[in-house]
Amino acid sequence: MTAPPGSGPSVAEPTTATPAPRGNGAPEGGLVELHQRHLPMLQDADVVVYDADRGTVAPGEHFREVYSLLRALDSHRSDESADD
């Protein structure tokens, strides 16, 4: 969440939904939950467009709104932890 806008993949381009490998090269255990639960929920809320057959995820109609909210929450959390 801390990367500045535009530093990652373009929000206009689909990306593949693959997990980062663990230290032993095995994918994260949450991949099944990501594909079967979280991505469909985000798609139902029009946050992403998920193509399960191709394994791609693209921004949905509400992506920018949710992304902005998450960035604000992350910034607030970072500010609070700096005060500790």
N, CA and C atoms as an extended XYZ file, in Angstrom:
252
Properties=species:S:1:pos:R:3:atomname:S:1:resname:S:1:resid:I:1 pbc="F F F"
N         0.800       -1.192        0.000 N   MET     1
C         0.000        0.000        0.000 CA  MET     1
C         0.849        1.266        0.000 C   MET     1
N         2.115        1.190        0.303 N   THR     2
C         2.899        2.398        0.435 CA  THR     2
C         3.519        2.860       -0.872 C   THR     2
N         3.387        2.101       -1.943 N   ALA     3
C         3.970        2.492       -3.228 CA  ALA     3
C         3.201        3.672       -3.797 C   ALA     3
N         3.900        4.636       -4.361 N   PRO     4
C         3.203        5.782       -4.942 CA  PRO     4
C         2.416        5.380       -6.172 C   PRO     4
N         1.348        6.121       -6.483 N   PRO     5
C         0.567        5.797       -7.672 CA  PRO     5
C         1.454        5.785       -8.907 C   PRO     5
N         1.206        4.832       -9.757 N   GLY     6
C         1.962        4.730      -10.994 CA  GLY     6
C         3.248        3.944      -10.877 C   GLY     6
N         3.624        3.514       -9.657 N   SER     7
C         4.880        2.786       -9.512 CA  SER     7
C         4.714        1.295       -9.751 C   SER     7
N         3.484        0.811       -9.717 N   GLY     8
C         3.226       -0.603       -9.938 CA  GLY     8
C         2.621       -0.813      -11.306 C   GLY     8
N         1.964       -1.973      -11.507 N   PRO     9
C         1.310       -2.211      -12.794 CA  PRO     9
C         0.252       -1.142      -13.058 C   PRO     9
N         0.064       -0.824      -14.300 N   SER    10
C        -0.944        0.154      -14.677 CA  SER    10
C        -2.314       -0.351      -14.260 C   SER    10
N        -3.139        0.539      -13.711 N   VAL    11
C        -4.481        0.121      -13.319 CA  VAL    11
C        -5.368       -0.106      -14.532 C   VAL    11
N        -4.873        0.207      -15.706 N   ALA    12
C        -5.653       -0.011      -16.919 CA  ALA    12
C        -5.349       -1.354      -17.557 C   ALA    12
N        -4.348       -2.062      -17.051 N   GLU    13
C        -3.949       -3.328      -17.646 CA  GLU    13
C        -4.231       -4.492      -16.704 C   GLU    13
N        -4.799       -5.575      -17.224 N   PRO    14
C        -5.016       -6.749      -16.385 CA  PRO    14
C        -3.684       -7.337      -15.922 C   PRO    14
N        -3.718       -8.004      -14.809 N   THR    15
C        -2.535       -8.689      -14.304 CA  THR    15
C        -2.935      -10.102      -13.912 C   THR    15
N        -1.977      -11.007      -13.865 N   THR    16
C        -2.299      -12.370      -13.459 CA  THR    16
C        -2.377      -12.445      -11.953 C   THR    16
N        -3.248      -13.283      -11.467 N   ALA    17
C        -3.449      -13.447      -10.028 CA  ALA    17
C        -2.606      -14.611       -9.537 C   ALA    17
N        -1.330      -14.366       -9.352 N   THR    18
C        -0.441      -15.408       -8.853 CA  THR    18
C         0.194      -14.956       -7.559 C   THR    18
N         0.396      -15.859       -6.625 N   PRO    19
C         0.970      -15.481       -5.338 CA  PRO    19
C         2.487      -15.350       -5.406 C   PRO    19
N         3.033      -14.630       -4.449 N   ALA    20
C         4.488      -14.577       -4.315 CA  ALA    20
C         4.956      -15.904       -3.732 C   ALA    20
N         6.049      -16.456       -4.213 N   PRO    21
C         6.510      -17.726       -3.673 CA  PRO    21
C         7.036      -17.568       -2.263 C   PRO    21
N         6.910      -18.637       -1.483 N   ARG    22
C         7.514      -18.687       -0.154 CA  ARG    22
C         8.996      -18.920       -0.318 C   ARG    22
N         9.713      -18.916        0.773 N   GLY    23
C        11.147      -19.144        0.734 CA  GLY    23
C        11.521      -20.471        0.093 C   GLY    23
N        10.641      -21.476        0.209 N   ASN    24
C        10.932      -22.787       -0.366 CA  ASN    24
C        10.426      -22.922       -1.806 C   ASN    24
N         9.926      -21.817       -2.376 N   GLY    25
C         9.451      -21.838       -3.755 CA  GLY    25
C         7.992      -22.228       -3.904 C   GLY    25
N         7.331      -22.655       -2.810 N   ALA    26
C         5.926      -23.047       -2.871 CA  ALA    26
C         5.035      -21.807       -2.804 C   ALA    26
N         3.910      -21.782       -3.549 N   PRO    27
C         3.017      -20.632       -3.487 CA  PRO    27
C         2.362      -20.505       -2.119 C   PRO    27
N         1.906      -19.319       -1.796 N   GLU    28
C         1.213      -19.075       -0.532 CA  GLU    28
C        -0.012      -19.976       -0.442 C   GLU    28
N        -0.328      -20.410        0.769 N   GLY    29
C        -1.464      -21.297        0.995 CA  GLY    29
C        -2.807      -20.651        0.738 C   GLY    29
N        -2.869      -19.316        0.718 N   GLY    30
C        -4.134      -18.627        0.547 CA  GLY    30
C        -4.573      -18.462       -0.892 C   GLY    30
N        -3.871      -19.069       -1.829 N   LEU    31
C        -4.221      -18.905       -3.236 CA  LEU    31
C        -5.628      -19.410       -3.534 C   LEU    31
N        -6.007      -20.535       -2.968 N   VAL    32
C        -7.343      -21.081       -3.206 CA  VAL    32
C        -8.390      -20.113       -2.674 C   VAL    32
N        -8.161      -19.592       -1.464 N   GLU    33
C        -9.113      -18.649       -0.890 CA  GLU    33
C        -9.176      -17.360       -1.714 C   GLU    33
N        -8.037      -16.918       -2.233 N   LEU    34
C        -8.003      -15.734       -3.089 CA  LEU    34
C        -8.898      -15.933       -4.305 C   LEU    34
N        -8.733      -17.061       -4.992 N   HIS    35
C        -9.481      -17.315       -6.227 CA  HIS    35
C       -10.943      -17.678       -5.978 C   HIS    35
N       -11.219      -18.380       -4.887 N   GLN    36
C       -12.580      -18.857       -4.660 CA  GLN    36
C       -13.428      -17.917       -3.815 C   GLN    36
N       -12.789      -17.039       -3.053 N   ARG    37
C       -13.558      -16.179       -2.171 CA  ARG    37
C       -13.323      -14.687       -2.420 C   ARG    37
N       -12.076      -14.239       -2.245 N   HIS    38
C       -11.805      -12.803       -2.248 CA  HIS    38
C       -11.984      -12.153       -3.623 C   HIS    38
N       -11.419      -12.721       -4.663 N   LEU    39
C       -11.566      -12.117       -5.989 CA  LEU    39
C       -13.022      -12.098       -6.455 C   LEU    39
N       -13.801      -13.176       -6.264 N   PRO    40
C       -15.217      -13.092       -6.629 CA  PRO    40
C       -15.982      -12.019       -5.827 C   PRO    40
N       -15.645      -11.856       -4.537 N   MET    41
C       -16.305      -10.828       -3.731 CA  MET    41
C       -15.961       -9.431       -4.248 C   MET    41
N       -14.686       -9.216       -4.580 N   LEU    42
C       -14.279       -7.923       -5.126 CA  LEU    42
C       -14.932       -7.671       -6.480 C   LEU    42
N       -15.101       -8.719       -7.252 N   GLN    43
C       -15.775       -8.571       -8.548 CA  GLN    43
C       -17.246       -8.233       -8.350 C   GLN    43
N       -17.900       -8.898       -7.400 N   ASP    44
C       -19.316       -8.601       -7.133 CA  ASP    44
C       -19.522       -7.145       -6.724 C   ASP    44
N       -18.503       -6.550       -6.078 N   ALA    45
C       -18.583       -5.151       -5.643 CA  ALA    45
C       -18.048       -4.190       -6.712 C   ALA    45
N       -17.747       -4.699       -7.898 N   ASP    46
C       -17.214       -3.902       -9.015 CA  ASP    46
C       -15.889       -3.215       -8.684 C   ASP    46
N       -15.103       -3.831       -7.801 N   VAL    47
C       -13.780       -3.304       -7.489 CA  VAL    47
C       -12.770       -3.833       -8.497 C   VAL    47
N       -12.927       -5.088       -8.906 N   VAL    48
C       -12.058       -5.691       -9.915 CA  VAL    48
C       -12.898       -6.427      -10.937 C   VAL    48
N       -12.285       -6.715      -12.069 N   VAL    49
C       -12.855       -7.605      -13.083 CA  VAL    49
C       -11.956       -8.825      -13.074 C   VAL    49
N       -12.500       -9.940      -12.663 N   TYR    50
C       -11.726      -11.169      -12.489 CA  TYR    50
C       -12.151      -12.192      -13.525 C   TYR    50
N       -11.203      -12.659      -14.297 N   ASP    51
C       -11.447      -13.715      -15.277 CA  ASP    51
C       -10.774      -14.978      -14.751 C   ASP    51
N       -11.564      -15.846      -14.132 N   ALA    52
C       -11.022      -17.061      -13.520 CA  ALA    52
C       -10.412      -17.993      -14.561 C   ALA    52
N       -10.984      -18.038      -15.758 N   ASP    53
C       -10.462      -18.928      -16.794 CA  ASP    53
C        -9.067      -18.514      -17.249 C   ASP    53
N        -8.827      -17.228      -17.356 N   ARG    54
C        -7.518      -16.730      -17.793 CA  ARG    54
C        -6.598      -16.428      -16.619 C   ARG    54
N        -7.161      -16.341      -15.399 N   GLY    55
C        -6.374      -16.014      -14.221 CA  GLY    55
C        -5.918      -14.566      -14.212 C   GLY    55
N        -6.768      -13.667      -14.758 N   THR    56
C        -6.399      -12.255      -14.800 CA  THR    56
C        -7.321      -11.419      -13.918 C   THR    56
N        -6.776      -10.323      -13.452 N   VAL    57
C        -7.520       -9.367      -12.634 CA  VAL    57
C        -7.255       -7.983      -13.214 C   VAL    57
N        -8.312       -7.213      -13.401 N   ALA    58
C        -8.194       -5.846      -13.896 CA  ALA    58
C        -9.029       -4.935      -12.990 C   ALA    58
N        -8.739       -3.657      -12.983 N   PRO    59
C        -9.521       -2.732      -12.155 CA  PRO    59
C       -10.978       -2.694      -12.606 C   PRO    59
N       -11.868       -2.641      -11.637 N   GLY    60
C       -13.284       -2.507      -11.922 CA  GLY    60
C       -13.726       -1.063      -11.786 C   GLY    60
N       -15.019       -0.850      -11.876 N   GLU    61
C       -15.596        0.495      -11.845 CA  GLU    61
C       -15.263        1.248      -10.555 C   GLU    61
N       -15.205        0.552       -9.420 N   HIS    62
C       -14.979        1.207       -8.131 CA  HIS    62
C       -13.542        1.056       -7.625 C   HIS    62
N       -12.636        0.599       -8.466 N   PHE    63
C       -11.259        0.338       -8.031 CA  PHE    63
C       -10.583        1.586       -7.461 C   PHE    63
N       -10.631        2.676       -8.191 N   ARG    64
C        -9.926        3.902       -7.749 CA  ARG    64
C       -10.468        4.412       -6.417 C   ARG    64
N       -11.772        4.336       -6.208 N   GLU    65
C       -12.365        4.772       -4.937 CA  GLU    65
C       -11.837        3.940       -3.783 C   GLU    65
N       -11.835        2.626       -3.953 N   VAL    66
C       -11.376        1.728       -2.895 CA  VAL    66
C        -9.872        1.890       -2.678 C   VAL    66
N        -9.120        2.017       -3.759 N   TYR    67
C        -7.683        2.194       -3.650 CA  TYR    67
C        -7.361        3.476       -2.874 C   TYR    67
N        -8.060        4.560       -3.178 N   SER    68
C        -7.843        5.824       -2.473 CA  SER    68
C        -8.153        5.680       -0.986 C   SER    68
N        -9.227        4.992       -0.666 N   LEU    69
C        -9.595        4.771        0.731 CA  LEU    69
C        -8.533        3.949        1.453 C   LEU    69
N        -8.061        2.887        0.819 N   LEU    70
C        -7.044        2.042        1.449 CA  LEU    70
C        -5.735        2.795        1.649 C   LEU    70
N        -5.374        3.637        0.702 N   ARG    71
C        -4.154        4.459        0.849 CA  ARG    71
C        -4.301        5.422        2.025 C   ARG    71
N        -5.475        6.028        2.169 N   ALA    72
C        -5.708        6.953        3.279 CA  ALA    72
C        -5.634        6.220        4.615 C   ALA    72
N        -6.230        5.038        4.686 N   LEU    73
C        -6.168        4.245        5.913 CA  LEU    73
C        -4.734        3.841        6.236 C   LEU    73
N        -3.991        3.445        5.215 N   ASP    74
C        -2.601        3.039        5.414 CA  ASP    74
C        -1.760        4.225        5.884 C   ASP    74
N        -1.996        5.381        5.315 N   SER    75
C        -1.268        6.584        5.709 CA  SER    75
C        -1.591        6.943        7.156 C   SER    75
N        -2.845        6.837        7.532 N   HIS    76
C        -3.259        7.136        8.898 CA  HIS    76
C        -2.609        6.158        9.874 C   HIS    76
N        -2.587        4.906        9.514 N   ARG    77
C        -1.969        3.878       10.362 CA  ARG    77
C        -0.478        4.158       10.501 C   ARG    77
N         0.180        4.548        9.421 N   SER    78
C         1.608        4.862        9.460 CA  SER    78
C         1.873        6.064       10.361 C   SER    78
N         0.988        7.076       10.288 N   ASP    79
C         1.134        8.252       11.129 CA  ASP    79
C         0.991        7.900       12.610 C   ASP    79
N         0.032        7.019       12.920 N   GLU    80
C        -0.175        6.615       14.307 CA  GLU    80
C         1.003        5.822       14.852 C   GLU    80
N         1.585        4.949       14.028 N   SER    81
C         2.706        4.140       14.507 CA  SER    81
C         3.964        4.988       14.686 C   SER    81
N         4.086        6.095       13.937 N   ALA    82
C         5.230        6.991       14.099 CA  ALA    82
C         5.125        7.764       15.413 C   ALA    82
N         3.889        7.955       15.902 N   ASP    83
C         3.677        8.664       17.159 CA  ASP    83
C         4.011        7.804       18.373 C   ASP    83
N         4.067        6.498       18.201 N   ASP    84
C         4.324        5.585       19.333 CA  ASP    84
C         5.733        5.642       19.831 C   ASP    84
